[in-house]
Amino acid sequence: MMRSLACLLLCLTASPVCAEPSLAGTWFGQGQPDDKESMYLDHFLPDGQIHSRFRDCVKGEPINSTEDGTWSVAGDILTIRVARHNGIAMPRTDMYRLTSVTAHAFQDVYLPLNFPYDERRVDDNFAMPGCQLVS
């Protein structure tokens, strides 16, 4: 009984063994509601900032864009507040339900469209594949 209580107390103090994986880091995914070949690279910073790069491929040529804003998680809801798209102020709030989070991957569902996303953790220097590899 005391041993179980001690383990519970260790978990409650957020020891690394018991802590939930963090979204902070760099994540790569593929697919958007209107284009399954579309790619994205999300940089979730520990301070709550997010920097995202997107690549669509049209006839083998890349069309790149960026978004910057903030992110937060409350329960199983990931909220991304976009401040700028391609450097231009275009504020909006996107809400996702987290369905799985591990140290190496996470899945979420974009709530307005019920669209699932699947991202995998990558190195901070990861480069998105060229369009010839996905077109």
Biotite code that builds the C-alpha atoms (Angstrom):
import biotite.structure as struc

atoms = struc.array([
    struc.Atom([0.000, 0.000, 0.000], chain_id="A", res_id=1, res_name="MET", atom_name="CA", element="C"),
    struc.Atom([2.735, 2.493, 0.948], chain_id="A", res_id=2, res_name="MET", atom_name="CA", element="C"),
    struc.Atom([4.717, 1.559, -2.143], chain_id="A", res_id=3, res_name="ARG", atom_name="CA", element="C"),
    struc.Atom([1.682, 2.265, -4.364], chain_id="A", res_id=4, res_name="SER", atom_name="CA", element="C"),
    struc.Atom([1.098, 5.575, -2.609], chain_id="A", res_id=5, res_name="LEU", atom_name="CA", element="C"),
    struc.Atom([4.740, 6.540, -3.118], chain_id="A", res_id=6, res_name="ALA", atom_name="CA", element="C"),
    struc.Atom([4.505, 5.733, -6.861], chain_id="A", res_id=7, res_name="CYS", atom_name="CA", element="C"),
    struc.Atom([1.320, 7.768, -7.141], chain_id="A", res_id=8, res_name="LEU", atom_name="CA", element="C"),
    struc.Atom([2.963, 10.737, -5.440], chain_id="A", res_id=9, res_name="LEU", atom_name="CA", element="C"),
    struc.Atom([5.927, 10.502, -7.817], chain_id="A", res_id=10, res_name="LEU", atom_name="CA", element="C"),
    struc.Atom([3.574, 10.552, -10.807], chain_id="A", res_id=11, res_name="CYS", atom_name="CA", element="C"),
    struc.Atom([1.639, 13.501, -9.437], chain_id="A", res_id=12, res_name="LEU", atom_name="CA", element="C"),
    struc.Atom([4.828, 15.516, -9.147], chain_id="A", res_id=13, res_name="THR", atom_name="CA", element="C"),
    struc.Atom([5.363, 15.006, -12.918], chain_id="A", res_id=14, res_name="ALA", atom_name="CA", element="C"),
    struc.Atom([8.459, 12.898, -12.811], chain_id="A", res_id=15, res_name="SER", atom_name="CA", element="C"),
    struc.Atom([9.774, 12.268, -16.342], chain_id="A", res_id=16, res_name="PRO", atom_name="CA", element="C"),
    struc.Atom([8.733, 8.625, -16.201], chain_id="A", res_id=17, res_name="VAL", atom_name="CA", element="C"),
    struc.Atom([5.095, 9.541, -15.557], chain_id="A", res_id=18, res_name="CYS", atom_name="CA", element="C"),
    struc.Atom([4.767, 12.848, -17.415], chain_id="A", res_id=19, res_name="ALA", atom_name="CA", element="C"),
    struc.Atom([2.725, 12.955, -20.615], chain_id="A", res_id=20, res_name="GLU", atom_name="CA", element="C"),
    struc.Atom([4.667, 13.493, -23.839], chain_id="A", res_id=21, res_name="PRO", atom_name="CA", element="C"),
    struc.Atom([4.868, 17.123, -24.901], chain_id="A", res_id=22, res_name="SER", atom_name="CA", element="C"),
    struc.Atom([3.932, 18.518, -28.299], chain_id="A", res_id=23, res_name="LEU", atom_name="CA", element="C"),
    struc.Atom([6.942, 20.833, -28.077], chain_id="A", res_id=24, res_name="ALA", atom_name="CA", element="C"),
    struc.Atom([9.217, 19.932, -30.963], chain_id="A", res_id=25, res_name="GLY", atom_name="CA", element="C"),
    struc.Atom([9.129, 19.558, -34.734], chain_id="A", res_id=26, res_name="THR", atom_name="CA", element="C"),
    struc.Atom([6.458, 17.458, -36.435], chain_id="A", res_id=27, res_name="TRP", atom_name="CA", element="C"),
    struc.Atom([5.864, 16.411, -40.051], chain_id="A", res_id=28, res_name="PHE", atom_name="CA", element="C"),
    struc.Atom([2.589, 15.339, -41.601], chain_id="A", res_id=29, res_name="GLY", atom_name="CA", element="C"),
    struc.Atom([0.946, 14.855, -44.935], chain_id="A", res_id=30, res_name="GLN", atom_name="CA", element="C"),
    struc.Atom([-2.612, 15.465, -46.108], chain_id="A", res_id=31, res_name="GLY", atom_name="CA", element="C"),
    struc.Atom([-5.182, 18.239, -45.924], chain_id="A", res_id=32, res_name="GLN", atom_name="CA", element="C"),
    struc.Atom([-8.963, 18.010, -46.388], chain_id="A", res_id=33, res_name="PRO", atom_name="CA", element="C"),
    struc.Atom([-8.668, 19.083, -50.033], chain_id="A", res_id=34, res_name="ASP", atom_name="CA", element="C"),
    struc.Atom([-5.288, 17.511, -50.912], chain_id="A", res_id=35, res_name="ASP", atom_name="CA", element="C"),
    struc.Atom([-3.925, 14.213, -49.575], chain_id="A", res_id=36, res_name="LYS", atom_name="CA", element="C"),
    struc.Atom([-0.462, 15.004, -51.044], chain_id="A", res_id=37, res_name="GLU", atom_name="CA", element="C"),
    struc.Atom([-0.105, 18.335, -49.201], chain_id="A", res_id=38, res_name="SER", atom_name="CA", element="C"),
    struc.Atom([2.682, 18.411, -46.574], chain_id="A", res_id=39, res_name="MET", atom_name="CA", element="C"),
    struc.Atom([3.250, 20.424, -43.429], chain_id="A", res_id=40, res_name="TYR", atom_name="CA", element="C"),
    struc.Atom([5.997, 20.930, -40.882], chain_id="A", res_id=41, res_name="LEU", atom_name="CA", element="C"),
    struc.Atom([4.942, 22.250, -37.463], chain_id="A", res_id=42, res_name="ASP", atom_name="CA", element="C"),
    struc.Atom([7.444, 23.727, -35.000], chain_id="A", res_id=43, res_name="HIS", atom_name="CA", element="C"),
    struc.Atom([5.728, 23.769, -31.566], chain_id="A", res_id=44, res_name="PHE", atom_name="CA", element="C"),
    struc.Atom([7.972, 25.828, -29.289], chain_id="A", res_id=45, res_name="LEU", atom_name="CA", element="C"),
    struc.Atom([7.913, 25.224, -25.515], chain_id="A", res_id=46, res_name="PRO", atom_name="CA", element="C"),
    struc.Atom([6.922, 28.885, -24.937], chain_id="A", res_id=47, res_name="ASP", atom_name="CA", element="C"),
    struc.Atom([3.616, 28.378, -26.811], chain_id="A", res_id=48, res_name="GLY", atom_name="CA", element="C"),
    struc.Atom([4.636, 29.748, -30.198], chain_id="A", res_id=49, res_name="GLN", atom_name="CA", element="C"),
    struc.Atom([4.078, 27.751, -33.384], chain_id="A", res_id=50, res_name="ILE", atom_name="CA", element="C"),
    struc.Atom([5.697, 28.179, -36.780], chain_id="A", res_id=51, res_name="HIS", atom_name="CA", element="C"),
    struc.Atom([4.288, 26.067, -39.606], chain_id="A", res_id=52, res_name="SER", atom_name="CA", element="C"),
    struc.Atom([5.393, 25.518, -43.181], chain_id="A", res_id=53, res_name="ARG", atom_name="CA", element="C"),
    struc.Atom([3.125, 24.053, -45.831], chain_id="A", res_id=54, res_name="PHE", atom_name="CA", element="C"),
    struc.Atom([3.875, 22.622, -49.249], chain_id="A", res_id=55, res_name="ARG", atom_name="CA", element="C"),
    struc.Atom([1.345, 21.850, -51.956], chain_id="A", res_id=56, res_name="ASP", atom_name="CA", element="C"),
    struc.Atom([2.536, 20.248, -55.169], chain_id="A", res_id=57, res_name="CYS", atom_name="CA", element="C"),
    struc.Atom([0.968, 21.303, -58.460], chain_id="A", res_id=58, res_name="VAL", atom_name="CA", element="C"),
    struc.Atom([2.250, 19.552, -61.590], chain_id="A", res_id=59, res_name="LYS", atom_name="CA", element="C"),
    struc.Atom([5.446, 18.659, -59.729], chain_id="A", res_id=60, res_name="GLY", atom_name="CA", element="C"),
    struc.Atom([6.134, 22.234, -58.594], chain_id="A", res_id=61, res_name="GLU", atom_name="CA", element="C"),
    struc.Atom([6.051, 23.321, -54.926], chain_id="A", res_id=62, res_name="PRO", atom_name="CA", element="C"),
    struc.Atom([3.729, 26.025, -53.644], chain_id="A", res_id=63, res_name="ILE", atom_name="CA", element="C"),
    struc.Atom([5.011, 26.939, -50.175], chain_id="A", res_id=64, res_name="ASN", atom_name="CA", element="C"),
    struc.Atom([3.345, 28.952, -47.440], chain_id="A", res_id=65, res_name="SER", atom_name="CA", element="C"),
    struc.Atom([3.866, 29.708, -43.758], chain_id="A", res_id=66, res_name="THR", atom_name="CA", element="C"),
    struc.Atom([1.795, 30.408, -40.653], chain_id="A", res_id=67, res_name="GLU", atom_name="CA", element="C"),
    struc.Atom([2.847, 31.768, -37.277], chain_id="A", res_id=68, res_name="ASP", atom_name="CA", element="C"),
    struc.Atom([0.905, 31.966, -34.045], chain_id="A", res_id=69, res_name="GLY", atom_name="CA", element="C"),
    struc.Atom([0.482, 30.317, -30.670], chain_id="A", res_id=70, res_name="THR", atom_name="CA", element="C"),
    struc.Atom([-0.605, 26.911, -29.404], chain_id="A", res_id=71, res_name="TRP", atom_name="CA", element="C"),
    struc.Atom([-2.030, 25.537, -26.172], chain_id="A", res_id=72, res_name="SER", atom_name="CA", element="C"),
    struc.Atom([-3.535, 22.307, -24.898], chain_id="A", res_id=73, res_name="VAL", atom_name="CA", element="C"),
    struc.Atom([-6.401, 22.054, -22.400], chain_id="A", res_id=74, res_name="ALA", atom_name="CA", element="C"),
    struc.Atom([-7.467, 18.483, -21.689], chain_id="A", res_id=75, res_name="GLY", atom_name="CA", element="C"),
    struc.Atom([-7.612, 16.803, -25.093], chain_id="A", res_id=76, res_name="ASP", atom_name="CA", element="C"),
    struc.Atom([-8.157, 20.028, -27.071], chain_id="A", res_id=77, res_name="ILE", atom_name="CA", element="C"),
    struc.Atom([-5.284, 21.574, -29.011], chain_id="A", res_id=78, res_name="LEU", atom_name="CA", element="C"),
    struc.Atom([-5.920, 25.214, -29.866], chain_id="A", res_id=79, res_name="THR", atom_name="CA", element="C"),
    struc.Atom([-3.813, 26.936, -32.503], chain_id="A", res_id=80, res_name="ILE", atom_name="CA", element="C"),
    struc.Atom([-4.246, 30.675, -32.831], chain_id="A", res_id=81, res_name="ARG", atom_name="CA", element="C"),
    struc.Atom([-2.878, 31.718, -36.206], chain_id="A", res_id=82, res_name="VAL", atom_name="CA", element="C"),
    struc.Atom([-1.658, 35.308, -36.239], chain_id="A", res_id=83, res_name="ALA", atom_name="CA", element="C"),
    struc.Atom([0.042, 35.546, -39.644], chain_id="A", res_id=84, res_name="ARG", atom_name="CA", element="C"),
    struc.Atom([-0.197, 33.687, -42.948], chain_id="A", res_id=85, res_name="HIS", atom_name="CA", element="C"),
    struc.Atom([2.808, 34.307, -45.234], chain_id="A", res_id=86, res_name="ASN", atom_name="CA", element="C"),
    struc.Atom([3.746, 37.217, -42.971], chain_id="A", res_id=87, res_name="GLY", atom_name="CA", element="C"),
    struc.Atom([0.370, 38.955, -43.355], chain_id="A", res_id=88, res_name="ILE", atom_name="CA", element="C"),
    struc.Atom([-1.984, 39.354, -40.384], chain_id="A", res_id=89, res_name="ALA", atom_name="CA", element="C"),
    struc.Atom([-4.805, 36.816, -40.860], chain_id="A", res_id=90, res_name="MET", atom_name="CA", element="C"),
    struc.Atom([-5.966, 35.859, -37.360], chain_id="A", res_id=91, res_name="PRO", atom_name="CA", element="C"),
    struc.Atom([-8.058, 32.753, -36.816], chain_id="A", res_id=92, res_name="ARG", atom_name="CA", element="C"),
    struc.Atom([-8.417, 30.033, -34.202], chain_id="A", res_id=93, res_name="THR", atom_name="CA", element="C"),
    struc.Atom([-8.246, 26.334, -35.103], chain_id="A", res_id=94, res_name="ASP", atom_name="CA", element="C"),
    struc.Atom([-9.399, 23.642, -32.665], chain_id="A", res_id=95, res_name="MET", atom_name="CA", element="C"),
    struc.Atom([-8.316, 19.995, -32.713], chain_id="A", res_id=96, res_name="TYR", atom_name="CA", element="C"),
    struc.Atom([-9.139, 16.987, -30.517], chain_id="A", res_id=97, res_name="ARG", atom_name="CA", element="C"),
    struc.Atom([-5.990, 15.051, -29.625], chain_id="A", res_id=98, res_name="LEU", atom_name="CA", element="C"),
    struc.Atom([-6.638, 11.328, -30.029], chain_id="A", res_id=99, res_name="THR", atom_name="CA", element="C"),
    struc.Atom([-3.113, 10.002, -29.408], chain_id="A", res_id=100, res_name="SER", atom_name="CA", element="C"),
    struc.Atom([0.127, 11.577, -28.216], chain_id="A", res_id=101, res_name="VAL", atom_name="CA", element="C"),
    struc.Atom([3.399, 9.711, -27.823], chain_id="A", res_id=102, res_name="THR", atom_name="CA", element="C"),
    struc.Atom([6.991, 10.872, -27.816], chain_id="A", res_id=103, res_name="ALA", atom_name="CA", element="C"),
    struc.Atom([7.249, 10.008, -31.532], chain_id="A", res_id=104, res_name="HIS", atom_name="CA", element="C"),
    struc.Atom([3.817, 10.705, -33.054], chain_id="A", res_id=105, res_name="ALA", atom_name="CA", element="C"),
    struc.Atom([0.481, 12.312, -32.454], chain_id="A", res_id=106, res_name="PHE", atom_name="CA", element="C"),
    struc.Atom([-2.930, 12.165, -34.033], chain_id="A", res_id=107, res_name="GLN", atom_name="CA", element="C"),
    struc.Atom([-5.631, 14.781, -33.831], chain_id="A", res_id=108, res_name="ASP", atom_name="CA", element="C"),
    struc.Atom([-8.914, 15.651, -35.491], chain_id="A", res_id=109, res_name="VAL", atom_name="CA", element="C"),
    struc.Atom([-9.682, 19.119, -36.876], chain_id="A", res_id=110, res_name="TYR", atom_name="CA", element="C"),
    struc.Atom([-13.037, 19.700, -35.204], chain_id="A", res_id=111, res_name="LEU", atom_name="CA", element="C"),
    struc.Atom([-14.927, 21.821, -37.778], chain_id="A", res_id=112, res_name="PRO", atom_name="CA", element="C"),
    struc.Atom([-14.403, 19.233, -40.562], chain_id="A", res_id=113, res_name="LEU", atom_name="CA", element="C"),
    struc.Atom([-13.828, 16.092, -38.445], chain_id="A", res_id=114, res_name="ASN", atom_name="CA", element="C"),
    struc.Atom([-10.608, 15.652, -40.465], chain_id="A", res_id=115, res_name="PHE", atom_name="CA", element="C"),
    struc.Atom([-7.868, 13.440, -38.964], chain_id="A", res_id=116, res_name="PRO", atom_name="CA", element="C"),
    struc.Atom([-4.203, 14.439, -38.976], chain_id="A", res_id=117, res_name="TYR", atom_name="CA", element="C"),
    struc.Atom([-1.239, 12.182, -38.218], chain_id="A", res_id=118, res_name="ASP", atom_name="CA", element="C"),
    struc.Atom([2.122, 13.775, -37.414], chain_id="A", res_id=119, res_name="GLU", atom_name="CA", element="C"),
    struc.Atom([5.480, 12.244, -36.607], chain_id="A", res_id=120, res_name="ARG", atom_name="CA", element="C"),
    struc.Atom([8.308, 13.860, -34.675], chain_id="A", res_id=121, res_name="ARG", atom_name="CA", element="C"),
    struc.Atom([11.287, 14.789, -36.834], chain_id="A", res_id=122, res_name="VAL", atom_name="CA", element="C"),
    struc.Atom([14.640, 16.464, -36.308], chain_id="A", res_id=123, res_name="ASP", atom_name="CA", element="C"),
    struc.Atom([14.566, 20.276, -36.128], chain_id="A", res_id=124, res_name="ASP", atom_name="CA", element="C"),
    struc.Atom([16.590, 20.355, -39.382], chain_id="A", res_id=125, res_name="ASN", atom_name="CA", element="C"),
    struc.Atom([14.170, 18.073, -41.270], chain_id="A", res_id=126, res_name="PHE", atom_name="CA", element="C"),
    struc.Atom([13.397, 19.225, -44.820], chain_id="A", res_id=127, res_name="ALA", atom_name="CA", element="C"),
    struc.Atom([10.106, 18.415, -46.517], chain_id="A", res_id=128, res_name="MET", atom_name="CA", element="C"),
    struc.Atom([10.370, 16.078, -49.504], chain_id="A", res_id=129, res_name="PRO", atom_name="CA", element="C"),
    struc.Atom([10.397, 17.550, -52.976], chain_id="A", res_id=130, res_name="GLY", atom_name="CA", element="C"),
    struc.Atom([7.255, 17.495, -55.066], chain_id="A", res_id=131, res_name="CYS", atom_name="CA", element="C"),
    struc.Atom([8.668, 14.963, -57.513], chain_id="A", res_id=132, res_name="GLN", atom_name="CA", element="C"),
    struc.Atom([8.621, 12.441, -54.645], chain_id="A", res_id=133, res_name="LEU", atom_name="CA", element="C"),
    struc.Atom([4.900, 12.907, -53.935], chain_id="A", res_id=134, res_name="VAL", atom_name="CA", element="C"),
    struc.Atom([3.364, 14.021, -57.249], chain_id="A", res_id=135, res_name="SER", atom_name="CA", element="C"),
])
